[in-house]
Amino acid sequence: MASTLDLTPRTFPARGVGSNADTTAPVYAYTAAGSAFIRATQPDYFGWLDHIRAASGCTRPIRLAGQLLTVEQATGRVLDAQHTDAMPDAAIYKACGNRRARVCPACAQTYQRDAFQLLRAGLVGGKGVPETVAEHPAVFATFTAPSFGTVHARVVKRHTCGNRRRCDCRAEPCHARRDAGPCDHGRPAVCWARHEAGDHVLGQPLCLDCYNHEHQVVWNLFSGELWHRTKQAAQRWLAKLARRRGIPCVEVVTASGTIRKVAPVRLSPGKVAELQTRAAVHFHAIARLDGVDPADPDAIVPPPAGFTVADLIDAFTHAAEQITFLTPSHPDRPQGWPIAWGDPAKGLEIRPISTSGTGDVTDSMVAGYLAKYATKSTEATGHTSTRLTGDTIGDHADPDGDHTARLIDACWRIGRPTGTPVPLSERPRDPRPRPGFVDPWQCLDCGTHTRYPACPTCAAERQAALDAQPAKPATANPYARLRRWAHMLGYGGHFLTKARRYSVTFQLLRDTRAAFRRHEHEHQADEHTGTLRAVDHPDETTTLVVGTLTFAGVGWHTSGDALLANTAAAMARERRTTGREELAHELATTPAGTTPAAA
């Protein structure tokens, strides 16, 4: 049985820094197994196991010290006080909650399952989302970055394998070009190899000097803005389609009491970001089509009759082809860098989602496919590091190094300070009353008097031109974030973002799980012994547990403790995985018309 014990040597072997916080070497335990044996022979071993249950699977749990107060809710009187000094290890263990599998497999698995529930609830309902969303049109779209240079790739034109994760199909030659000579730097621009899955050269440029590393890190930085503009363009396409079909706008009362007209159809998307092997970000998006209820604008209702999945596909196809803009000026490139999606014929794939369990793309398949990216970050590129600083950048950045080292160097170089700060007293004052307004003018097309840069009446017709304009200049250096996210190769967004109405939040799922665990023993007692519950007697005096805890460190006290806790957690994960596989096999082989229990 493999353990998830992390025994990587740390630079600073101080208490609370590494994965294991050994302070002194045990006299009789020179190994982790010996230390675990000493722990298992102590009289309070089972009490210790029950104490660490909440974080038993965590590789680097957080230790908290302080006291827990039992307070009477009505009067605030302290009924009991318990200090962590009287507990095992004089600390309370809490799981780290990290989503990366390379840091903590147990917490990453919990995060991945939450992501699955969140994404699937937006397609079939549940968790507070109405089940009627299963009837809404929904698509699964993939948006990729443009080409920044030729890289090694594995292309399979026709798959004959049953499982794409273990694809062993014969690949096409990487870059088979008989008439292509060497590049400008004297390197061959062809590759006749048929790369296997997992080949270390996949995603690496054929010529590092020809590859545009600067453009790629800037694209990663502004990819979130590109997705935002694409989403808005798709929404405008659907609103225009509703007007063509004679569907009137919906009058909605705002919080201030004014009446505002909105389109009768709206998008509820959710997207997941993935770093490719070439270290460029591409997005997998789920887009659901909803209607608008004038009585309750926050309600999730079906779209107007006549809107289908084809309309949703046309909206995103049009938006992906239309949206392009230039980044703000930079000393290294005064005209800015162009930001757009890749070739729609190669980099855009939009497929309808089936919620009936049949079809090529189902809700469970999409949710599971996207949830797996919850545990990943930059592992596909071969680079894994924490946030880089001026002291550590030299260990990873190299203008003459490999592909990843040049990307990190581009992040640090483009993200440098580009101007001298001007004192506030010497800065010129803006004569405009508020930013975003211009001098009064009259639209020549419709005669509207306005102070907006674009006519609000003709905004729909002018929006295509506005989308092609450069991004708004930031008050500070818009490229400064490249240094902050150099360890992410320029991308600083969250791996999963969604519309507010698409589904529930991670916070709701965590709160629900915490509430269940808090009352788990009470529920078990109710079922077996009929114990009275406080929720059934609201008039009686209830108590609250208030913790005054402070951070005490990270990691287990000894390597033996980490071995015991993490090995047990690894065994539990394997048992859970085996149970899920057996259940899936049983359901798949159950005869039609019978239940699994009857079979």
Secondary structure, 3 states (H helix, E strand, C coil): CCCCCCCCCCCCCCCCCCCECCCCCCCCCCCHHHHHHHHHCCCCHHHHHHHCHHHCCCCCCEEEEEEEEEEECCCCCEEEEEEHHHCHHHCEEECCCCCCCCCCHHHHHHHHHHHHHHHHHHHHCECCECHHHHHCCEEEEEECCCCCCCECCCCCCCCCCCCHHHCCCCCCCCECCCCCCECCCCCECCECCCCCCCCCCCCCECCCCCCCHHHHHHHHHHHHHHHHHHHHHHHHHHHHHHHHCCCCCEEEECCCCCEEEECCEEEEEEEEEEECCCCCEEEEEEEEEEECCCCCCCCCECCCCCCCHHHHHHHHHHHHHHCEEECCCECCECCCCEEECCCHHHHEEEEECECCCCCCCEHHHHHHHHHHHHHCCCHHHCCCCCCCCCCCHHHCCCCCCCHHHHHHHHHHHHCCCCCCCCCHHHCCCCCCCCCCCCCCEECCCCCCEECCCCCCCCHHHHHHHHHCCCCCCCCCCCCCHHHHCHHHCCCCCCCEEECCCCCCCHHHHHHHHHHHHHCHHHHHHHHHCCCCCHHHCCCCCCEEEEEEEEEEEECECCHHHHHHHHHHHHHHHHHHHHHHHHHHHHHHHCCCCCCCCCC
